[in-house]
Amino acid sequence: MRRTTTRTRLKVTVNIIRRTYDIGRQAAQEFKANMTILFDDLAPEWNDRVVP
């Protein structure tokens, strides 16, 4: 993946996070009430970020 390029020489950067995350862990209600969650336009089910 790291060496991938396109025909127009677009280079791809890959960052792999080597960490184990708990499955099914829920965010606290207070956190959800006070934070804005922004979802990515292209892949909202995979990419999101929390903005204070």
Backbone torsions as a table, in degrees:
resi	resn	phi	psi	omega
1	MET	NA	-38.9	-174.2
2	ARG	-64.4	-29.1	-177.3
3	ARG	-96.0	10.9	-176.3
4	THR	-69.7	136.6	172.6
5	THR	-138.8	164.7	177.2
6	THR	-104.5	177.2	178.7
7	ARG	-63.5	-27.3	179.7
8	THR	-92.2	15.4	176.8
9	ARG	68.8	22.0	173.1
10	LEU	-68.9	128.0	-179.6
11	LYS	-97.3	147.6	-178.6
12	VAL	-111.0	134.1	176.1
13	THR	-110.0	131.3	-178.9
14	VAL	-121.5	128.3	174.5
15	ASN	-117.7	118.6	-179.6
16	ILE	-104.0	125.6	178.2
17	ILE	-93.0	114.0	-178.5
18	ARG	-94.5	73.0	-178.7
19	ARG	-143.1	147.2	177.5
20	THR	-97.0	130.0	179.7
21	TYR	-112.4	147.2	178.3
22	ASP	-68.7	134.6	178.3
23	ILE	-88.2	136.6	176.1
24	GLY	80.7	7.2	-179.9
25	ARG	-71.9	133.7	-176.4
26	GLN	-104.5	146.5	176.1
27	ALA	-79.1	148.0	179.1
28	ALA	-64.8	147.6	-179.6
29	GLN	-60.1	-38.3	179.3
30	GLU	-63.3	-40.3	177.7
31	PHE	-62.1	-47.2	-179.3
32	LYS	-63.5	-36.0	-177.9
33	ALA	-71.5	-29.1	-173.2
34	ASN	-105.2	-4.1	-177.3
35	MET	-115.9	148.5	176.0
36	THR	-99.6	127.5	178.2
37	ILE	-104.1	121.4	179.1
38	LEU	-105.8	126.3	-179.3
39	PHE	-100.4	143.5	179.5
40	ASP	-66.2	143.2	-179.7
41	ASP	-70.2	-36.3	-176.1
42	LEU	-82.4	-39.8	-177.2
43	ALA	-140.9	70.9	-175.1
44	PRO	-64.5	-24.7	179.9
45	GLU	-74.9	-16.3	-179.0
46	TRP	-109.6	-36.8	-171.6
47	ASN	-117.3	121.7	173.3
48	ASP	-149.7	164.8	176.2
49	ARG	-145.4	154.1	-178.3
50	VAL	-107.2	129.7	-178.6
51	VAL	-116.9	125.0	178.8
52	PRO	-69.3	NA	NA
